[in-house]
Amino acid sequence: MKSALPQWHEMSPARRFLDALILPSVFGLLCGLALGVSAPLYLIGVIVALFGGIGGGAQYARRSDALLRGLVAGALFGAFILLGFELGGEDEAKVDLPDPHVV
């Protein structure tokens, strides 16, 4: 039975770039903007991102490849959350963040 998700080796280089680097960065930025506005909106965004990460990992036949993608996409997502929060200009996050924030 063929998976509904395209496998990594079947995708074009442009699609790989979009899925692995652009989507987690843009979604992290949006979640970071939401962090200063609304706790429920931020938490919904993080939950959606979690399911996106599971879908991204399902595009690989080997777990080690999925883990590497998860580490890269997760690091981008987290970094862009912080960037989005800073760009949003809010003084206080609506959700408690760990200290230091890079955690």
N, CA, C and O atoms as CSV, one atom per row, in Angstrom:
chain,resi,resn,atom,element,x,y,z
A,1,MET,N,N,0.831,-1.181,0.000
A,1,MET,CA,C,0.000,0.000,0.000
A,1,MET,C,C,0.877,1.246,0.000
A,1,MET,O,O,1.781,1.372,0.826
A,2,LYS,N,N,0.617,2.149,-0.908
A,2,LYS,CA,C,1.410,3.362,-1.054
A,2,LYS,C,C,0.976,4.398,-0.017
A,2,LYS,O,O,-0.212,4.573,0.251
A,3,SER,N,N,1.972,5.081,0.562
A,3,SER,CA,C,1.706,6.123,1.551
A,3,SER,C,C,1.071,7.342,0.885
A,3,SER,O,O,1.366,7.655,-0.268
A,4,ALA,N,N,0.190,8.031,1.630
A,4,ALA,CA,C,-0.440,9.250,1.112
A,4,ALA,C,C,0.577,10.380,1.032
A,4,ALA,O,O,0.427,11.288,0.215
A,5,LEU,N,N,1.613,10.336,1.873
A,5,LEU,CA,C,2.654,11.351,1.851
A,5,LEU,C,C,3.720,10.969,0.832
A,5,LEU,O,O,4.100,9.802,0.742
A,6,PRO,N,N,4.208,11.944,0.063
A,6,PRO,CA,C,5.312,11.617,-0.848
A,6,PRO,C,C,6.571,11.300,-0.042
A,6,PRO,O,O,6.862,11.959,0.957
A,7,GLN,N,N,7.291,10.316,-0.473
A,7,GLN,CA,C,8.535,9.964,0.194
A,7,GLN,C,C,9.634,10.942,-0.215
A,7,GLN,O,O,9.604,11.504,-1.309
A,8,TRP,N,N,10.600,11.137,0.675
A,8,TRP,CA,C,11.659,12.119,0.471
A,8,TRP,C,C,12.378,11.905,-0.859
A,8,TRP,O,O,12.625,12.862,-1.592
A,9,HIS,N,N,12.707,10.675,-1.167
A,9,HIS,CA,C,13.452,10.375,-2.390
A,9,HIS,C,C,12.620,10.628,-3.655
A,9,HIS,O,O,13.181,10.704,-4.748
A,10,GLU,N,N,11.301,10.760,-3.526
A,10,GLU,CA,C,10.429,11.014,-4.679
A,10,GLU,C,C,10.235,12.514,-4.964
A,10,GLU,O,O,9.734,12.882,-6.027
A,11,MET,N,N,10.625,13.360,-4.033
A,11,MET,CA,C,10.353,14.796,-4.158
A,11,MET,C,C,11.464,15.513,-4.921
A,11,MET,O,O,12.619,15.088,-4.934
A,12,SER,N,N,11.072,16.610,-5.551
A,12,SER,CA,C,12.046,17.450,-6.247
A,12,SER,C,C,12.896,18.193,-5.221
A,12,SER,O,O,12.481,18.333,-4.070
A,13,PRO,N,N,14.078,18.671,-5.613
A,13,PRO,CA,C,14.904,19.452,-4.681
A,13,PRO,C,C,14.176,20.699,-4.149
A,13,PRO,O,O,14.357,21.069,-2.989
A,14,ALA,N,N,13.368,21.336,-4.977
A,14,ALA,CA,C,12.628,22.520,-4.524
A,14,ALA,C,C,11.610,22.131,-3.450
A,14,ALA,O,O,11.449,22.850,-2.464
A,15,ARG,N,N,10.937,21.026,-3.629
A,15,ARG,CA,C,9.960,20.561,-2.637
A,15,ARG,C,C,10.652,20.169,-1.345
A,15,ARG,O,O,10.128,20.427,-0.262
A,16,ARG,N,N,11.818,19.552,-1.441
A,16,ARG,CA,C,12.575,19.186,-0.248
A,16,ARG,C,C,12.979,20.433,0.539
A,16,ARG,O,O,12.862,20.472,1.764
A,17,PHE,N,N,13.456,21.449,-0.181
A,17,PHE,CA,C,13.849,22.712,0.445
A,17,PHE,C,C,12.656,23.351,1.147
A,17,PHE,O,O,12.772,23.830,2.275
A,18,LEU,N,N,11.525,23.355,0.480
A,18,LEU,CA,C,10.309,23.929,1.056
A,18,LEU,C,C,9.886,23.164,2.306
A,18,LEU,O,O,9.649,23.775,3.349
A,19,ASP,N,N,9.790,21.860,2.220
A,19,ASP,CA,C,9.306,21.038,3.325
A,19,ASP,C,C,10.258,21.030,4.520
A,19,ASP,O,O,9.807,21.089,5.664
A,20,ALA,N,N,11.538,20.959,4.280
A,20,ALA,CA,C,12.495,20.781,5.373
A,20,ALA,C,C,12.974,22.086,5.991
A,20,ALA,O,O,13.310,22.113,7.175
A,21,LEU,N,N,13.015,23.172,5.220
A,21,LEU,CA,C,13.587,24.417,5.736
A,21,LEU,C,C,12.603,25.585,5.804
A,21,LEU,O,O,12.537,26.283,6.815
A,22,ILE,N,N,11.853,25.794,4.749
A,22,ILE,CA,C,10.972,26.966,4.683
A,22,ILE,C,C,9.751,26.800,5.582
A,22,ILE,O,O,9.444,27.699,6.366
A,23,LEU,N,N,9.050,25.680,5.487
A,23,LEU,CA,C,7.829,25.493,6.278
A,23,LEU,C,C,8.073,25.583,7.788
A,23,LEU,O,O,7.327,26.290,8.466
A,24,PRO,N,N,9.081,24.901,8.348
A,24,PRO,CA,C,9.276,25.037,9.794
A,24,PRO,C,C,9.680,26.453,10.201
A,24,PRO,O,O,9.320,26.911,11.285
A,25,SER,N,N,10.417,27.141,9.349
A,25,SER,CA,C,10.846,28.505,9.658
A,25,SER,C,C,9.663,29.466,9.654
A,25,SER,O,O,9.500,30.251,10.587
A,26,VAL,N,N,8.847,29.411,8.624
A,26,VAL,CA,C,7.697,30.307,8.516
A,26,VAL,C,C,6.675,29.992,9.610
A,26,VAL,O,O,6.115,30.907,10.216
A,27,PHE,N,N,6.434,28.727,9.861
A,27,PHE,CA,C,5.457,28.376,10.886
A,27,PHE,C,C,5.974,28.754,12.271
A,27,PHE,O,O,5.193,29.178,13.122
A,28,GLY,N,N,7.261,28.611,12.507
A,28,GLY,CA,C,7.846,29.049,13.768
A,28,GLY,C,C,7.707,30.548,13.946
A,28,GLY,O,O,7.421,31.020,15.046
A,29,LEU,N,N,7.906,31.300,12.877
A,29,LEU,CA,C,7.741,32.754,12.921
A,29,LEU,C,C,6.303,33.122,13.287
A,29,LEU,O,O,6.077,34.008,14.111
A,30,LEU,N,N,5.346,32.452,12.682
A,30,LEU,CA,C,3.941,32.705,12.995
A,30,LEU,C,C,3.616,32.345,14.449
A,30,LEU,O,O,2.887,33.073,15.123
A,31,CYS,N,N,4.153,31.231,14.926
A,31,CYS,CA,C,3.931,30.848,16.321
A,31,CYS,C,C,4.585,31.847,17.265
A,31,CYS,O,O,4.044,32.136,18.332
A,32,GLY,N,N,5.737,32.376,16.884
A,32,GLY,CA,C,6.398,33.387,17.697
A,32,GLY,C,C,5.593,34.674,17.777
A,32,GLY,O,O,5.531,35.304,18.833
A,33,LEU,N,N,4.980,35.066,16.676
A,33,LEU,CA,C,4.102,36.238,16.697
A,33,LEU,C,C,2.888,35.975,17.586
A,33,LEU,O,O,2.448,36.862,18.317
A,34,ALA,N,N,2.351,34.770,17.523
A,34,ALA,CA,C,1.196,34.403,18.353
A,34,ALA,C,C,1.565,34.344,19.831
A,34,ALA,O,O,0.715,34.571,20.691
A,35,LEU,N,N,2.820,34.043,20.130
A,35,LEU,CA,C,3.270,33.921,21.515
A,35,LEU,C,C,3.040,35.201,22.310
A,35,LEU,O,O,2.738,35.141,23.501
A,36,GLY,N,N,3.177,36.339,21.675
A,36,GLY,CA,C,2.958,37.600,22.364
A,36,GLY,C,C,1.512,38.050,22.366
A,36,GLY,O,O,1.177,39.040,23.016
A,37,VAL,N,N,0.648,37.345,21.652
A,37,VAL,CA,C,-0.742,37.775,21.489
A,37,VAL,C,C,-1.712,36.917,22.289
A,37,VAL,O,O,-2.565,37.443,23.003
A,38,SER,N,N,-1.582,35.582,22.169
A,38,SER,CA,C,-2.588,34.700,22.752
A,38,SER,C,C,-1.977,33.341,23.087
A,38,SER,O,O,-1.380,32.691,22.229
A,39,ALA,N,N,-2.129,32.923,24.328
A,39,ALA,CA,C,-1.629,31.605,24.732
A,39,ALA,C,C,-2.329,30.476,23.976
A,39,ALA,O,O,-1.649,29.575,23.484
A,40,PRO,N,N,-3.677,30.487,23.862
A,40,PRO,CA,C,-4.321,29.396,23.127
A,40,PRO,C,C,-3.897,29.333,21.656
A,40,PRO,O,O,-3.693,28.247,21.115
A,41,LEU,N,N,-3.767,30.485,21.017
A,41,LEU,CA,C,-3.348,30.516,19.617
A,41,LEU,C,C,-1.938,29.939,19.462
A,41,LEU,O,O,-1.673,29.170,18.538
A,42,TYR,N,N,-1.050,30.313,20.362
A,42,TYR,CA,C,0.319,29.786,20.336
A,42,TYR,C,C,0.317,28.272,20.542
A,42,TYR,O,O,0.979,27.543,19.803
A,43,LEU,N,N,-0.418,27.802,21.536
A,43,LEU,CA,C,-0.432,26.366,21.830
A,43,LEU,C,C,-1.056,25.555,20.697
A,43,LEU,O,O,-0.599,24.450,20.404
A,44,ILE,N,N,-2.080,26.085,20.068
A,44,ILE,CA,C,-2.659,25.406,18.903
A,44,ILE,C,C,-1.625,25.313,17.787
A,44,ILE,O,O,-1.501,24.277,17.133
A,45,GLY,N,N,-0.881,26.402,17.570
A,45,GLY,CA,C,0.170,26.394,16.549
A,45,GLY,C,C,1.233,25.355,16.826
A,45,GLY,O,O,1.685,24.667,15.911
A,46,VAL,N,N,1.636,25.234,18.079
A,46,VAL,CA,C,2.656,24.246,18.446
A,46,VAL,C,C,2.127,22.825,18.251
A,46,VAL,O,O,2.862,21.945,17.802
A,47,ILE,N,N,0.867,22.600,18.585
A,47,ILE,CA,C,0.274,21.267,18.386
A,47,ILE,C,C,0.200,20.929,16.900
A,47,ILE,O,O,0.504,19.803,16.507
A,48,VAL,N,N,-0.199,21.889,16.077
A,48,VAL,CA,C,-0.234,21.672,14.620
A,48,VAL,C,C,1.177,21.368,14.109
A,48,VAL,O,O,1.358,20.493,13.261
A,49,ALA,N,N,2.173,22.090,14.625
A,49,ALA,CA,C,3.560,21.854,14.215
A,49,ALA,C,C,4.016,20.451,14.614
A,49,ALA,O,O,4.761,19.807,13.875
A,50,LEU,N,N,3.576,19.981,15.764
A,50,LEU,CA,C,3.926,18.631,16.201
A,50,LEU,C,C,3.417,17.590,15.205
A,50,LEU,O,O,4.139,16.664,14.835
A,51,PHE,N,N,2.169,17.752,14.779
A,51,PHE,CA,C,1.629,16.815,13.784
A,51,PHE,C,C,2.339,16.959,12.436
A,51,PHE,O,O,2.523,15.973,11.723
A,52,GLY,N,N,2.736,18.178,12.090
A,52,GLY,CA,C,3.520,18.378,10.864
A,52,GLY,C,C,4.862,17.679,10.946
A,52,GLY,O,O,5.337,17.120,9.957
A,53,GLY,N,N,5.474,17.707,12.120
A,53,GLY,CA,C,6.742,17.010,12.315
A,53,GLY,C,C,6.603,15.507,12.193
A,53,GLY,O,O,7.474,14.833,11.644
A,54,ILE,N,N,5.502,14.985,12.710
A,54,ILE,CA,C,5.237,13.544,12.577
A,54,ILE,C,C,5.065,13.187,11.106
A,54,ILE,O,O,5.591,12.176,10.640
A,55,GLY,N,N,4.322,14.023,10.374
A,55,GLY,CA,C,4.148,13.796,8.935
A,55,GLY,C,C,5.462,13.869,8.183
A,55,GLY,O,O,5.716,13.078,7.275
A,56,GLY,N,N,6.306,14.836,8.572
A,56,GLY,CA,C,7.622,14.963,7.929
A,56,GLY,C,C,8.483,13.736,8.169
A,56,GLY,O,O,9.179,13.272,7.265
A,57,GLY,N,N,8.436,13.212,9.383
A,57,GLY,CA,C,9.214,12.013,9.692
A,57,GLY,C,C,8.710,10.783,8.963
A,57,GLY,O,O,9.472,9.851,8.705
A,58,ALA,N,N,7.420,10.779,8.630
A,58,ALA,CA,C,6.838,9.630,7.924
A,58,ALA,C,C,7.275,9.558,6.464
A,58,ALA,O,O,6.972,8.584,5.774
A,59,GLN,N,N,7.977,10.572,5.996
A,59,GLN,CA,C,8.432,10.577,4.607
A,59,GLN,C,C,9.741,9.811,4.409
A,59,GLN,O,O,10.301,9.814,3.313
A,60,TYR,N,N,10.217,9.173,5.438
A,60,TYR,CA,C,11.507,8.483,5.384
A,60,TYR,C,C,11.344,7.004,5.683
A,60,TYR,O,O,10.505,6.607,6.492
A,61,ALA,N,N,12.151,6.202,5.024
A,61,ALA,CA,C,12.144,4.764,5.274
A,61,ALA,C,C,13.012,4.429,6.489
A,61,ALA,O,O,12.727,3.469,7.206
A,62,ARG,N,N,14.074,5.217,6.726
A,62,ARG,CA,C,14.988,4.952,7.846
A,62,ARG,C,C,14.748,5.948,8.972
A,62,ARG,O,O,14.586,7.144,8.730
A,63,ARG,N,N,14.726,5.455,10.189
A,63,ARG,CA,C,14.505,6.312,11.363
A,63,ARG,C,C,15.606,7.351,11.532
A,63,ARG,O,O,15.332,8.472,11.961
A,64,SER,N,N,16.841,6.998,11.204
A,64,SER,CA,C,17.947,7.949,11.376
A,64,SER,C,C,17.768,9.161,10.467
A,64,SER,O,O,18.104,10.278,10.860
A,65,ASP,N,N,17.250,8.960,9.271
A,65,ASP,CA,C,16.986,10.078,8.365
A,65,ASP,C,C,15.859,10.953,8.907
A,65,ASP,O,O,15.933,12.180,8.844
A,66,ALA,N,N,14.824,10.322,9.435
A,66,ALA,CA,C,13.711,11.073,10.018
A,66,ALA,C,C,14.177,11.858,11.245
A,66,ALA,O,O,13.741,12.989,11.458
A,67,LEU,N,N,15.052,11.269,12.044
A,67,LEU,CA,C,15.582,11.956,13.221
A,67,LEU,C,C,16.384,13.189,12.822
A,67,LEU,O,O,16.228,14.250,13.425
A,68,LEU,N,N,17.227,13.059,11.825
A,68,LEU,CA,C,18.016,14.205,11.361
A,68,LEU,C,C,17.107,15.322,10.863
A,68,LEU,O,O,17.325,16.490,11.184
A,69,ARG,N,N,16.104,14.976,10.092
A,69,ARG,CA,C,15.165,15.995,9.620
A,69,ARG,C,C,14.442,16.648,10.789
A,69,ARG,O,O,14.251,17.864,10.797
A,70,GLY,N,N,14.040,15.859,11.770
A,70,GLY,CA,C,13.367,16.400,12.937
A,70,GLY,C,C,14.248,17.347,13.728
A,70,GLY,O,O,13.776,18.375,14.213
A,71,LEU,N,N,15.526,17.012,13.864
A,71,LEU,CA,C,16.445,17.892,14.584
A,71,LEU,C,C,16.632,19.223,13.863
A,71,LEU,O,O,16.615,20.281,14.491
A,72,VAL,N,N,16.810,19.168,12.555
A,72,VAL,CA,C,16.997,20.404,11.781
A,72,VAL,C,C,15.716,21.238,11.779
A,72,VAL,O,O,15.754,22.435,12.064
A,73,ALA,N,N,14.597,20.618,11.462
A,73,ALA,CA,C,13.333,21.356,11.399
A,73,ALA,C,C,12.940,21.880,12.777
A,73,ALA,O,O,12.433,22.997,12.885
A,74,GLY,N,N,13.162,21.102,13.825
A,74,GLY,CA,C,12.840,21.539,15.177
A,74,GLY,C,C,13.692,22.715,15.621
A,74,GLY,O,O,13.198,23.636,16.272
A,75,ALA,N,N,14.974,22.685,15.270
A,75,ALA,CA,C,15.859,23.803,15.612
A,75,ALA,C,C,15.428,25.076,14.877
A,75,ALA,O,O,15.408,26.159,15.461
A,76,LEU,N,N,15.086,24.938,13.602
A,76,LEU,CA,C,14.601,26.095,12.843
A,76,LEU,C,C,13.293,26.618,13.422
A,76,LEU,O,O,13.124,27.825,13.590
A,77,PHE,N,N,12.375,25.718,13.723
A,77,PHE,CA,C,11.084,26.103,14.284
A,77,PHE,C,C,11.280,26.874,15.589
A,77,PHE,O,O,10.695,27.940,15.777
A,78,GLY,N,N,12.097,26.337,16.483
A,78,GLY,CA,C,12.341,26.994,17.769
A,78,GLY,C,C,13.016,28.343,17.627
A,78,GLY,O,O,12.638,29.304,18.297
A,79,ALA,N,N,14.013,28.423,16.759
A,79,ALA,CA,C,14.717,29.697,16.554
A,79,ALA,C,C,13.774,30.753,15.989
A,79,ALA,O,O,13.830,31.918,16.381
A,80,PHE,N,N,12.918,30.346,15.077
A,80,PHE,CA,C,12.002,31.311,14.476
A,80,PHE,C,C,10.844,31.676,15.399
A,80,PHE,O,O,10.227,32.727,15.224
A,81,ILE,N,N,10.540,30.824,16.379
A,81,ILE,CA,C,9.575,31.232,17.414
A,81,ILE,C,C,10.143,32.437,18.157
A,81,ILE,O,O,9.453,33.438,18.352
A,82,LEU,N,N,11.405,32.331,18.571
A,82,LEU,CA,C,12.032,33.439,19.300
A,82,LEU,C,C,12.142,34.686,18.435
A,82,LEU,O,O,11.904,35.796,18.913
A,83,LEU,N,N,12.499,34.515,17.171
A,83,LEU,CA,C,12.588,35.655,16.260
A,83,LEU,C,C,11.223,36.303,16.061
A,83,LEU,O,O,11.108,37.528,16.086
A,84,GLY,N,N,10.196,35.494,15.865
A,84,GLY,CA,C,8.843,36.021,15.690
A,84,GLY,C,C,8.363,36.767,16.914
A,84,GLY,O,O,7.702,37.798,16.797
A,85,PHE,N,N,8.693,36.251,18.092
A,85,PHE,CA,C,8.293,36.935,19.321
A,85,PHE,C,C,8.978,38.294,19.423
A,85,PHE,O,O,8.350,39.284,19.797
A,86,GLU,N,N,10.257,38.337,19.091
A,86,GLU,CA,C,10.986,39.607,19.128
A,86,GLU,C,C,10.453,40.587,18.085
A,86,GLU,O,O,10.327,41.780,18.361
A,87,LEU,N,N,10.143,40.096,16.900
A,87,LEU,CA,C,9.607,40.963,15.847
A,87,LEU,C,C,8.207,41.463,16.177
A,87,LEU,O,O,7.807,42.540,15.734
A,88,GLY,N,N,7.460,40.679,16.956
A,88,GLY,CA,C,6.104,41.064,17.328
A,88,GLY,C,C,6.053,42.266,18.242
A,88,GLY,O,O,5.029,42.944,18.319
A,89,GLY,N,N,7.140,42.539,18.934
A,89,GLY,CA,C,7.222,43.727,19.760
A,89,GLY,C,C,6.500,43.653,21.091
A,89,GLY,O,O,6.418,44.659,21.795
A,90,GLU,N,N,5.979,42.503,21.454
A,90,GLU,CA,C,5.304,42.365,22.748
A,90,GLU,C,C,6.353,42.236,23.847
A,90,GLU,O,O,7.410,41.640,23.639
A,91,ASP,N,N,6.057,42.795,25.012
A,91,ASP,CA,C,7.004,42.749,26.120
A,91,ASP,C,C,6.973,41.426,26.871
A,91,ASP,O,O,7.992,40.980,27.398
A,92,GLU,N,N,5.809,40.804,26.918
A,92,GLU,CA,C,5.659,39.606,27.729
A,92,GLU,C,C,5.016,38.484,26.920
A,92,GLU,O,O,4.008,38.676,26.240
A,93,ALA,N,N,5.632,37.310,27.017
A,93,ALA,CA,C,5.061,36.134,26.357
A,93,ALA,C,C,3.827,35.685,27.117
A,93,ALA,O,O,3.784,35.770,28.345
A,94,LYS,N,N,2.831,35.211,26.399
A,94,LYS,CA,C,1.591,34.733,27.013
A,94,LYS,C,C,1.729,33.325,27.576
A,94,LYS,O,O,0.840,32.839,28.275
A,95,VAL,N,N,2.843,32.675,27.270
A,95,VAL,CA,C,3.151,31.340,27.765
A,95,VAL,C,C,4.540,31.408,28.385
A,95,VAL,O,O,5.431,32.054,27.834
A,96,ASP,N,N,4.733,30.750,29.526
A,96,ASP,CA,C,6.055,30.739,30.153
A,96,ASP,C,C,7.035,29.977,29.277
A,96,ASP,O,O,6.772,28.849,28.859
A,97,LEU,N,N,8.168,30.611,29.006
A,97,LEU,CA,C,9.222,29.989,28.237
A,97,LEU,C,C,10.335,29.551,29.178
A,97,LEU,O,O,10.539,30.178,30.217
A,98,PRO,N,N,11.062,28.483,28.837
A,98,PRO,CA,C,12.183,28.064,29.685
A,98,PRO,C,C,13.283,29.124,29.665
A,98,PRO,O,O,13.395,29.919,28.732
A,99,ASP,N,N,14.082,29.107,30.715
A,99,ASP,CA,C,15.190,30.046,30.779
A,99,ASP,C,C,16.481,29.240,30.822
A,99,ASP,O,O,16.631,28.419,31.727
A,100,PRO,N,N,17.406,29.420,29.916
A,100,PRO,CA,C,17.432,30.366,28.807
A,100,PRO,C,C,16.477,29.929,27.686
A,100,PRO,O,O,16.120,28.757,27.571
A,101,HIS,N,N,16.084,30.889,26.882
A,101,HIS,CA,C,15.083,30.642,25.856
A,101,HIS,C,C,15.529,29.626,24.806
A,101,HIS,O,O,14.682,28.994,24.174
A,102,VAL,N,N,16.805,29.458,24.607
A,102,VAL,CA,C,17.261,28.507,23.595
A,102,VAL,C,C,16.936,27.068,23.974
A,102,VAL,O,O,17.011,26.172,23.133
A,103,VAL,N,N,16.576,26.841,25.229
A,103,VAL,CA,C,16.181,25.498,25.661
A,103,VAL,C,C,14.852,25.186,25.039
A,103,VAL,O,O,14.308,24.104,25.256
